[in-house]
């Protein structure tokens, strides 16, 4: 699979962790950010679902 065909990172280059260990830019945890390069596309989609839930909680 070509790199550009993979599920892309939600990073928005606002990299800072809050008190819950979540990035205030992309809403991933530090573990999710560090493991992103080795995740499968299916695993990445699961992380993106969690990100969407976190965004809903904060009203984004």
C-alpha positions as CSV (number, residue, x, y, z in Angstrom):
1,X,0.0,0.0,0.0
2,X,1.3,3.4,-0.9
3,X,1.9,5.8,2.0
4,X,-0.6,8.4,0.7
5,X,-3.3,5.7,0.7
6,X,-3.0,5.1,4.4
7,X,-5.3,6.6,7.0
8,X,-3.7,10.0,7.6
9,X,-2.8,11.5,11.0
10,X,-5.3,14.0,12.5
11,X,-2.3,16.1,13.7
12,X,-2.9,19.9,13.2
13,X,0.5,20.9,14.5
14,X,-0.8,22.2,17.8
15,X,1.1,19.8,20.0
16,X,0.5,20.1,23.7
17,X,-0.9,17.6,26.2
18,X,-3.6,18.5,28.7
19,X,-4.2,17.2,32.2
20,X,-5.9,14.0,30.7
21,X,-2.8,13.2,28.6
22,X,-4.6,14.3,25.4
23,X,-3.3,16.6,22.8
24,X,-5.2,19.9,22.6
25,X,-4.7,19.9,18.8
26,X,-5.7,16.5,17.6
27,X,-7.3,15.0,20.7
28,X,-5.2,11.8,20.7
29,X,-3.5,10.5,23.8
30,X,0.3,10.4,24.0
31,X,0.2,6.6,23.6
32,X,-2.0,7.0,20.5
33,X,0.3,9.6,19.0
34,X,3.5,7.5,19.7
35,X,2.0,4.3,18.2
36,X,0.4,6.0,15.2
37,X,3.2,5.1,12.7
38,X,2.9,1.3,13.5
39,X,-0.9,1.1,13.6
40,X,-2.8,-0.6,10.9
41,X,-5.4,1.4,9.0
42,X,-8.2,-0.4,10.9
43,X,-6.5,0.6,14.2
44,X,-6.1,4.1,13.0
45,X,-9.8,4.3,12.2
46,X,-10.5,3.1,15.8
47,X,-8.3,5.9,17.2
48,X,-10.1,8.4,15.0
49,X,-13.5,7.2,16.4
50,X,-12.2,7.8,19.9
51,X,-10.9,11.2,18.8
52,X,-14.4,12.1,17.5
53,X,-16.0,11.1,20.9
54,X,-13.5,13.3,22.7
55,X,-14.2,16.2,20.4
56,X,-18.0,15.8,21.1
57,X,-17.3,15.9,24.8
58,X,-15.6,19.3,24.5
59,X,-18.1,20.6,22.0
60,X,-16.0,20.7,18.8
